[in-house]
Amino acid sequence: MADTSNTKGRLGILVGGGPAPGINGVIGAAAIEGLQHGVEVLGLYDGFKWLAEGDTSHVKPLTVDDVTLARFRGGSILRTSRKNPTANKAEMRKVVATLRKLGIRYLVTIGGDDTAFSACKTSEYAKGTIRVAHVPKTIDNDLPLPGHMPTFGYQTARALGGQLVGNLVEDARTTNRWYVVVAMGRSAGHLAMGMGVAGGAALTLIPEEFGKTVSLATLCHTIEAAMLKASVQGREYGVVVLAEGIADLLIGELKNEAIAVVKNDEAGHLRLGEVPLALIVKRRLQQRADERGEQRTFVDATVGYELRCADPIAYDVDYTQQLGWGAIAYLLDPGQKRWPDTGRLIAIEAGELKPLRFADILDPKTGKTTVRRVDTSSVQYRAARAYMTRLEREDLENPRQLRDLARAARLAPAELRRKYARLVGLRA
């Protein structure tokens, strides 16, 4: 489809990376706004995949009817792929050449950090001939948006994930068992924290609190200490939520697990979805409980794929409409006076459109998109932690609490203190 007769040029829209609730909202808002300005709109299927191959056939002209109702549904009407052409200069040149062949002067990309980087490189390789707007998307909430704004899709994923965790909390209470739940999130713990708080999990553990590494033994020790404290409080059940990014910190040990499949995706990231972290931790906890002679039942679950194509909640419907509209406002900026750059990331701050320069979101050390992690000094994290059931320093310093914990563990107080001292920052 190589027609460049449209003097205004065409608007192309593509989606990269994993799905997230609200993708169709951005597509719809951008397409409708573009059409209202007299620009022909092309949907580009499967992200950068076909562009990198020089294939112009996997496109679809979009109309208002195509996108109006889709804005409120999950999934992506343009599908998606994880194709990342940035590592190959020939592929990047082919991406730009294919866009030019399609007559595309404006490009909206929707995706996470890898798609943002591909959008940045597309703008760079096009040398001013294609104006690019990237709309950040990920349920991981790990892109550095201004004003602590979430990435679209996160609020929907958190709401649904919290509901699922809440259901498991009730199941745990009813059946007197412990659930180990792993939540998606790659290297950041935002989604796990959000789900844990919204669902009432007893304990949520994220990679940010452990630093650069943690052992399976320490992880299990932390969970067992929380279970012991819950027992003293009269609960022999609960849900523990683990951020899947913890698997990155355990990679050395996981390679030795027979059931762990340790592979990288096209973007070079560890395929965390193929590492059964919940099952591995559950088996370790069960083994340790059996060795102590405790009658406990553990169940593992992984939550993530169930969230990615959910219909967006009202927040994300509204948010994605603003982002899609904002992308066109940037691209069609009259005379390019407000934003003269040919490529930016679309963000909203304090109710105002704030297109960010791609350079502003790149890590100067890696040259790639900066990852926004959970700030463990923030009020949000400290408040969430305060309501968790987890062993704290004061538990071992309070003689009465120490005695109750020791009785529940069938240990002498001094022995229990030695066992958990280092976990809470005390000398053994």
ZAROLUM-886267 format. One line per 4 residues: for each residue x, y, z of C-alpha. Coordinates in steps of 0.02 Angstrom, whole numbers, plus 50000, padded with zeros to 5 digits. Example, Ala and Ser with C-alpha at 12.3 -4.5 7.8 and 13.67 -1.06 7.14 Angstrom:
# residues 2
50615 49775 50390; 50684 49947 50357
END
This chain:
# residues 428
50000 50000 50000; 50120 50133 49938; 50012 50283 49900; 50079 50454 49942
49944 50556 49854; 49878 50628 50016; 49960 50800 50023; 49938 50812 50211
50029 50649 50232; 49966 50500 50325; 49960 50458 50509; 50019 50285 50557
49978 50201 50723; 50064 50045 50791; 50074 49948 50954; 50228 49862 51027
50265 49755 51179; 50141 49666 51290; 49956 49710 51295; 49885 49831 51423
49707 49890 51458; 49672 50049 51360; 49773 50020 51201; 49617 50034 51095
49573 50194 51185; 49734 50276 51125; 49713 50206 50949; 49534 50268 50942
49565 50441 51012; 49716 50470 50900; 49628 50404 50745; 49470 50507 50772
49568 50666 50808; 49678 50638 50655; 49529 50607 50542; 49444 50765 50607
49598 50861 50549; 49584 50786 50376; 49730 50666 50394; 49714 50490 50326
49748 50361 50463; 49832 50192 50437; 49836 50057 50570; 50002 49962 50561
49984 49783 50618; 50106 49694 50734; 50213 49838 50793; 50378 49860 50703
50380 49681 50637; 50327 49711 50456; 50405 49883 50443; 50574 49806 50485
50548 49683 50343; 50501 49817 50217; 50326 49745 50202; 50189 49873 50164
50043 49750 50154; 50001 49731 50339; 49909 49895 50358; 49728 49949 50371
49648 50120 50340; 49555 50165 50500; 49385 50249 50504; 49284 50321 50648
49172 50167 50643; 49323 50053 50659; 49379 50129 50823; 49230 50208 50912
49168 50056 51010; 49339 49974 51019; 49398 50116 51134; 49308 50034 51280
49373 49858 51252; 49532 49769 51301; 49663 49699 51184; 49730 49785 51028
49637 49797 50863; 49810 49817 50782; 49882 49670 50878; 50059 49692 50945
50233 49616 50937; 50397 49630 51031; 50499 49661 50874; 50640 49781 50919
50735 49844 50766; 50851 49961 50861; 50996 49838 50872; 51007 49824 50683
51046 49980 50580; 50986 49898 50420; 50819 49860 50499; 50802 50037 50565
50836 50107 50392; 50706 49987 50323; 50579 50044 50453; 50597 50225 50398
50599 50180 50212; 50439 50078 50232; 50351 50218 50325; 50400 50339 50187
50338 50217 50055; 50170 50215 50145; 50165 50404 50140; 50171 50418 50330
50226 50588 50394; 50158 50564 50570; 50180 50410 50678; 50099 50364 50844
50183 50220 50934; 50103 50141 51087; 50208 50033 51202; 50329 50014 51346
50512 50055 51366; 50574 49954 51217; 50443 50027 51101; 50486 50201 51167
50667 50171 51120; 50616 50109 50947; 50510 50266 50925; 50658 50373 50977
50770 50288 50848; 50637 50303 50713; 50629 50490 50740; 50819 50498 50737
50839 50395 50577; 50698 50490 50488; 50797 50653 50507; 50645 50765 50517
50540 50682 50382; 50428 50586 50504; 50360 50663 50663; 50343 50533 50801
50235 50533 50959; 50257 50390 51080; 50118 50351 51205; 50189 50255 51355
50097 50096 51401; 50131 49959 51527; 50041 49878 51672; 50212 49877 51757
50202 50067 51785; 50390 50077 51764; 50414 50223 51643; 50477 50389 51716
50324 50499 51687; 50316 50672 51766; 50216 50707 51923; 50213 50523 51970
50080 50494 51837; 50046 50309 51807; 50069 50226 51640; 49900 50189 51562
49836 50014 51596; 49915 50005 51768; 49761 50066 51863; 49650 49937 51777
49776 49798 51807; 49794 49849 51989; 49606 49852 52016; 49577 49681 51936
49734 49607 52014; 49682 49671 52185; 49512 49589 52163; 49595 49422 52121
49711 49435 52271; 49561 49477 52380; 49473 49320 52319; 49626 49217 52366
49633 49299 52538; 49455 49239 52569; 49497 49067 52502; 49650 49061 52615
49543 49108 52766; 49409 48981 52722; 49530 48837 52694; 49665 48885 52820
49809 48889 52695; 49942 49006 52627; 49949 49067 52447; 50109 49121 52360
50060 49238 52218; 50181 49309 52090; 50129 49470 52003; 50198 49534 51838
50315 49681 51842; 50484 49636 51765; 50609 49736 51869; 50490 49853 51963
50369 49810 52102; 50229 49937 52069; 50097 49811 52014; 50137 49687 52152
50124 49826 52282; 49962 49891 52208; 49883 49718 52204; 49941 49676 52379
49869 49835 52453; 49706 49827 52356; 49679 49642 52393; 49731 49639 52575
49883 49525 52558; 49973 49486 52720; 50143 49520 52642; 50208 49593 52479
50391 49579 52430; 50469 49679 52289; 50645 49682 52215; 50675 49863 52267
50685 49816 52452; 50822 49686 52425; 50949 49785 52323; 51049 49693 52191
51028 49515 52253; 50932 49402 52370; 50935 49216 52404; 50791 49092 52404
50835 49056 52585; 50815 49239 52635; 50653 49252 52537; 50580 49098 52623
50646 49157 52792; 50555 49323 52770; 50392 49237 52724; 50405 49113 52868
50434 49255 52991; 50276 49340 52927; 50179 49177 52945; 50243 49160 53124
50185 49336 53166; 50015 49302 53087; 50000 49146 53194; 50030 49249 53352
49893 49366 53292; 49774 49219 53275; 49784 49189 53087; 49849 49027 53013
49817 49084 52836; 49861 49223 52715; 49922 49278 52544; 50101 49328 52503
50125 49429 52343; 50295 49425 52258; 50346 49540 52116; 50410 49435 51971
50563 49548 51961; 50630 49457 52114; 50671 49316 51993; 50803 49430 51916
50889 49439 52085; 50883 49250 52102; 50945 49210 51927; 51101 49120 51988
51000 48999 52096; 50857 48981 51972; 50974 48916 51837; 51000 48764 51948
50813 48732 51968; 50756 48590 51856; 50585 48670 51827; 50651 48844 51786
50666 48894 51603; 50790 49038 51594; 50782 49121 51422; 50785 49298 51351
50656 49378 51236; 50691 49477 51076; 50728 49633 51178; 50858 49540 51280
50753 49533 51439; 50739 49376 51544; 50575 49288 51505; 50511 49301 51683
50342 49230 51631; 50429 49063 51600; 50511 49058 51771; 50388 48972 51891
50442 49078 52040; 50281 49049 52138; 50297 48860 52119; 50482 48861 52167
50451 48965 52324; 50298 48862 52370; 50397 48700 52361; 50537 48773 52467
50413 48833 52599; 50323 48666 52600; 50487 48571 52618; 50544 48681 52762
50375 48666 52850; 50378 48476 52831; 50554 48468 52905; 50492 48565 53057
50345 48447 53074; 50217 48584 53039; 50051 48542 52956; 50037 48680 52826
49965 48690 52652; 50040 48807 52522; 49966 48848 52351; 50054 48941 52211
49976 49060 52084; 50040 49182 51954; 49938 49334 51904; 49978 49438 51751
49913 49378 51585; 49735 49387 51655; 49757 49575 51676; 49833 49631 51511
49680 49625 51398; 49546 49672 51524; 49422 49808 51476; 49491 49972 51545
49412 50047 51700; 49343 50225 51690; 49511 50300 51742; 49603 50221 51595
49462 50258 51471; 49477 50443 51515; 49667 50441 51527; 49694 50355 51358
49576 50477 51274; 49683 50620 51337; 49842 50533 51281; 49777 50492 51107
49713 50669 51084; 49878 50737 51153; 49979 50635 51028; 49889 50718 50883
49900 50890 50964; 50088 50866 50969; 50105 50792 50795; 49999 50926 50711
50069 51070 50813; 50040 51218 50694; 50207 51270 50623; 50290 51159 50752
50307 51314 50861; 50268 51242 51033; 50363 51080 51010; 50489 51094 50867
50564 50921 50897; 50514 50782 50779; 50493 50652 50915; 50425 50656 51092
50343 50550 51225; 50165 50603 51266; 50131 50637 51449; 50001 50727 51554
50052 50826 51707; 49934 50923 51821; 49800 50914 51686; 49911 50986 51551
49989 50906 51397; 50176 50888 51423; 50268 50804 51278; 50438 50746 51342
50597 50742 51238; 50655 50564 51212; 50823 50613 51284; 50737 50657 51448
50683 50478 51479; 50846 50392 51429; 50969 50326 51555; 51136 50413 51516
51231 50257 51570; 51139 50129 51465; 51070 50240 51327; 50903 50153 51350
50740 50205 51431; 50754 50238 51618; 50656 50117 51727; 50549 50194 51863
50560 50085 52018; 50464 50089 52181; 50536 50220 52299; 50550 50127 52465
50569 50293 52557; 50402 50359 52491; 50245 50379 52596; 50156 50258 52480
50279 50118 52513; 50301 50153 52698; 50111 50156 52725; 50091 49994 52628
50228 49910 52729; 50156 49970 52894; 49997 49871 52861; 50085 49711 52811
50104 49564 52927; 50293 49554 52934; 50423 49532 53068; 50499 49698 53122
50642 49747 53236; 50525 49797 53378; 50448 49622 53379; 50613 49550 53439
50650 49695 53556; 50483 49682 53647; 50500 49545 53779; 50316 49500 53778
50304 49491 53588; 50467 49393 53582; 50397 49268 53707; 50235 49246 53608
50330 49222 53445; 50447 49097 53527; 50300 48999 53597; 50217 48991 53426
50381 48934 53347; 50414 48807 53485; 50582 48888 53519; 50664 48972 53666
50655 49163 53654; 50843 49179 53639; 50847 49049 53501; 50707 49133 53405
50796 49300 53420; 50956 49226 53351; 50860 49147 53207; 50778 49307 53145
50893 49445 53209; 50983 49479 53046; 50818 49482 52953; 50766 49638 53049
50937 49721 53060; 50990 49660 53232; 51148 49569 53282; 51123 49382 53299
END
